[in-house]
Amino acid sequence: MTASLPAAQRPLKTMKRSELTRMLVEKLKDEAVIGGIGHSNFDLWAAGQRPQNFYMLGSMGLTVPIALGVALAQPARRVFALEGDGSLLMQLGTLGTVAALRPANLAIVVWDNESYQITGAQKTLTAHGTDLVAIARGAGVARAVWAHDEAHFGAWIDEALHADAPMMIGVKTDTSPPAGITERDPSRIRARFMEGIRPVAPLAGEHA
Ligand SMILES: Cc1ncc(C[n+]2csc(CCOP(=O)(O)OP(=O)(O)O)c2C)c(N)n1
């Protein structure tokens, strides 16, 4: 019955972060991906360690600011920020900054499992009705949407790969464990990422 409804009218399906992360990574070439603290980056790591991936270790809420910086510095490269609901709730102002700066090459994916899963699954505000996609729209990110199922998520990622405005894609996810655990080596993660997103042409004043 519900399958025949347009996607936007179907109820939100609770999906698996690790499966969708793999689906996203399979669609990528040289796009940068910033994985948020904890499970967001664990699943990114498990989906294949691309040099264009950065794994945030330590601070909640910094995924979107880091991704925004990369998007502004390299407008020719698409950038994905993968963030948990708890972490985004800690840094909501960042959505207004994204709206104001309007980087066309930035897409935010929010894995909303309604909990701080990695620290013991305490409930976040989204378990009590806070709607992060509505908040993003209110902050000025007009292209903020919920993914209704896996195919819908894939279609929004395809759109993000060609979008002309920043996007946010919200996904309701379950609390299944991540598919792996990121190696805890921040300096190596940083060095590999810096090399992985090195501009092809030398920067002004830089010798090739
Ligand atoms: C600023 C800050 N506060 C608290 C913590 C402790 N902490 C680490 S991960 C985490 C929960 C993250 O929740 P969410 O972003 O929803 O991701 P999930 O664990 O659900 O995948 C908390 C509270 C931290 N690392 N940084």
Ligand as a Chemical Component Dictionary entry (heavy atoms), coordinates in Angstrom:
data_LIG
# 
_chem_comp.id                   LIG 
_chem_comp.type                 NON-POLYMER 
_chem_comp.pdbx_formal_charge   1 
_chem_comp.three_letter_code    LIG 
# 
loop_
_chem_comp_atom.comp_id 
_chem_comp_atom.atom_id 
_chem_comp_atom.alt_atom_id 
_chem_comp_atom.type_symbol 
_chem_comp_atom.charge 
_chem_comp_atom.model_Cartn_x 
_chem_comp_atom.model_Cartn_y 
_chem_comp_atom.model_Cartn_z 
_chem_comp_atom.pdbx_ordinal 
LIG C1  C1  C 0 32.147 17.895 22.941 1  
LIG C2  C2  C 0 31.973 16.470 23.357 2  
LIG N1  N1  N 0 31.064 16.121 24.310 3  
LIG C3  C3  C 0 30.898 14.829 24.671 4  
LIG C4  C4  C 0 31.679 13.855 24.121 5  
LIG C5  C5  C 0 31.478 12.381 24.535 6  
LIG N2  N2  N 1 30.843 11.674 23.408 7  
LIG C6  C6  C 0 31.570 11.091 22.441 8  
LIG S1  S1  S 0 30.625 10.409 21.244 9  
LIG C7  C7  C 0 29.215 10.852 22.029 10 
LIG C8  C8  C 0 27.861 10.519 21.427 11 
LIG C9  C9  C 0 27.755 10.831 19.955 12 
LIG O1  O1  O 0 26.402 10.722 19.554 13 
LIG P1  P1  P 0 25.981 10.817 18.026 14 
LIG O2  O2  O 0 26.692 11.921 17.376 15 
LIG O3  O3  O 0 24.495 10.806 17.951 16 
LIG O4  O4  O 0 26.560 9.488  17.386 17 
LIG P2  P2  P 0 26.236 7.931  17.718 18 
LIG O5  O5  O 0 27.057 7.587  18.923 19 
LIG O6  O6  O 0 24.768 7.799  17.969 20 
LIG O7  O7  O 0 26.688 7.197  16.505 21 
LIG C10 C10 C 0 29.482 11.542 23.228 22 
LIG C11 C11 C 0 28.462 12.053 24.178 23 
LIG C12 C12 C 0 32.627 14.269 23.150 24 
LIG N3  N3  N 0 33.451 13.391 22.551 25 
LIG N4  N4  N 0 32.766 15.551 22.780 26 
# 
loop_
_chem_comp_bond.comp_id 
_chem_comp_bond.atom_id_1 
_chem_comp_bond.atom_id_2 
_chem_comp_bond.value_order 
_chem_comp_bond.pdbx_ordinal 
LIG C1  C2  SING 1  
LIG C2  N1  SING 2  
LIG C2  N4  DOUB 3  
LIG N1  C3  DOUB 4  
LIG C3  C4  SING 5  
LIG C4  C5  SING 6  
LIG C4  C12 DOUB 7  
LIG C5  N2  SING 8  
LIG N2  C6  DOUB 9  
LIG N2  C10 SING 10 
LIG C6  S1  SING 11 
LIG S1  C7  SING 12 
LIG C7  C8  SING 13 
LIG C7  C10 DOUB 14 
LIG C8  C9  SING 15 
LIG C9  O1  SING 16 
LIG O1  P1  SING 17 
LIG P1  O2  DOUB 18 
LIG P1  O3  SING 19 
LIG P1  O4  SING 20 
LIG O4  P2  SING 21 
LIG P2  O5  DOUB 22 
LIG P2  O6  SING 23 
LIG P2  O7  SING 24 
LIG C10 C11 SING 25 
LIG C12 N3  SING 26 
LIG C12 N4  SING 27 
# 
